[in-house]
Amino acid sequence: MPGNFSSIYDGRRNVFELQSMLREISKTTDGLDLINPDGLFQKETAKAVRDIQKILGLAETGEVDLKTWNGITQKYNSVQ
């Protein structure tokens, strides 16, 4: 049981980090709505991922693969 809790907690923390980066990017990027980080990957987050994928010229899947993650982190670092 503790292993399951840990992986759920880690997953939420990862989603929260993703949402936080998307929120910062949205402050300086047209076409990306401001989202509120809550650690839950739901419709709002999937839409934000599709939107950033479009901005980055990636396939708009709404899923965070390695190319998407790298693009998001590069964009995030450029707006900091």
N, C-alpha and C positions, 0 to 999 in steps of 0.2 A: 504493500500500500504506500509506504513513504516514497518509493521510486515513482509511482504514478503522480503523486502530489508534486514531487520535485520537477518532473517533466512538464506538468501543466503550468507550474509557476514559471519555469524557464521559458516556456512558450509565450506566456503572457508578457513576460519581461521583454522578450524579443519583439513582440508585436508593439508594445509600448514604445520601444526604441525606434522602430520603423515609423510609427505614427508621429513621434516627436520630430524626427527628421523631416517627414513630409510636411508637418506643420510649419517648421522653419523655412523650408523651401518655398512653401505657398506664399509666404510674406513678400517674396521678391519675384515671384514667377506667375505670369498670367496663365490662366487655364487650369489652375490647380486650386481647388476649394480648401479653405481652412478647416482642418479637422481637430477634434478634441481627443487627445490620447487617453485611451481607457484600457488598453491591453487586450481588447477583443477584436479579432479579425472578422468584421461583419461587412455589410453592404457599403457603408461609408468608406471603409478602408480599402475594400476591393476597387471601388470607383476611383479613389485617389491613386491607387497603384496603376490602374488602367490609364488614368490621366497623365501620370508621370512617365509611363511607358510611351505614350503618344508623344510627349514633349521630347523624350530621349530618342525617338525614332525606333523604338523596339516594338515587337509584337504585343498587342494590347490584350493580354490574357487575364490580368487581374491577379496573377500569381507571382510571387517573388522568387524568381530563379536567380542564378548567379549573375547573369548579365544585368538583370534589373537591380539587384542589390548593389553591384558595383557602380551602376549609373546613379543610383540614389545617393550612395555615399560620396561619389565625386561631386555631384551637384550640391549636396549638403556642405561639403568642405569648401566649395567655391563661394557660398553665400555667407560663410562665417567670417 
